[in-house]
Amino acid sequence: MNEILFDRLAYMDRLKRAGITDEHSRAYAEALDEALRESVATKRDVAALRADITLAVRDMTIRMGAIAVALFAALTAIKFFA
């Protein structure tokens, strides 16, 4: 579910009770709804980011292991052949 729960009608009613005109309250509600949908991370977004980070950590671990093996091999070669 990638939905942000925002009740535009309740928000508009609250603005109207505070003295905001119908036209302005509708514009405020639409602007806030659009902003929330574009800029708020959902649980699905966070889960996808977490999966990407896990994959990146795994890849870096493999690369660092390969570098350690190559360094160990180079140092061993220097010790025995130099």
N, C-alpha and C positions, 0 to 999 in steps of 0.2 A: 504494500500500500504506500503510494508516494503522494499522499494527500496531506495538505496542511489544514487542520481544523480551524476555520475562521468563519464565524457567522456574520456575514455582511449585513443582514437585515437587523440583527440585534444591535450591531455597532451603529447602524444608521438611526435606529430608534433612540439609542442612548444620546447620540449627537443632537437629534431633534429635541429631546427633552431638555438638553442643555441650551437650547436656543439657536442652534445652527439651522439654516434653511434646508429644505428638502434637496435642492440642487447641490448645495455644498456638501451635505452629508453623503449624498450618493458619490460625489467625486472623491471625497476623502476615503470612503469605504473601498471604492475601486482601486485607488492608488495604493492603499495599505494591502489589499488582497494581492495585487500584482507584485508589490515589493516582497511580501512574505513568500510567495511562490518562487521568485527568482533568486532570493538571497539566503534563505534559511535551509540549512542542511537537514535532510531527513534521516531516519534510521537506515534506510537503504544506502544513502550516500556515505554515511559513516562506516557501514559494513563493507562497502566496496573499497573505501580508502584503507580500512584495516587489512583487507585481503591484499591490496597492493603493497602495503608496508611489509606484511609478512613475506611476500614473494621477494621483495627487494632485500630484506634481511637474509633470507636463504641464499640468494644469489651472491651477496657480499661475503657470506660465510664460506661459500664454495670458492670464491675467488681468493680470499685471504688464505684459505687452506692450500690452494695451488701455489700461491706466492711463497708460503712457508716451506712447502716441499721443494720448490725450485731453489730457494735460498739455501736450504739445508744441503741439497745436491751440489750446488756451486761451492759452498764452503768445504764440503767433503772432497770434492775434486781438487780444490786448491791445496788442501792439507796433504793429500796423498800423491799428487802429481807435480807439486812445486818443489 
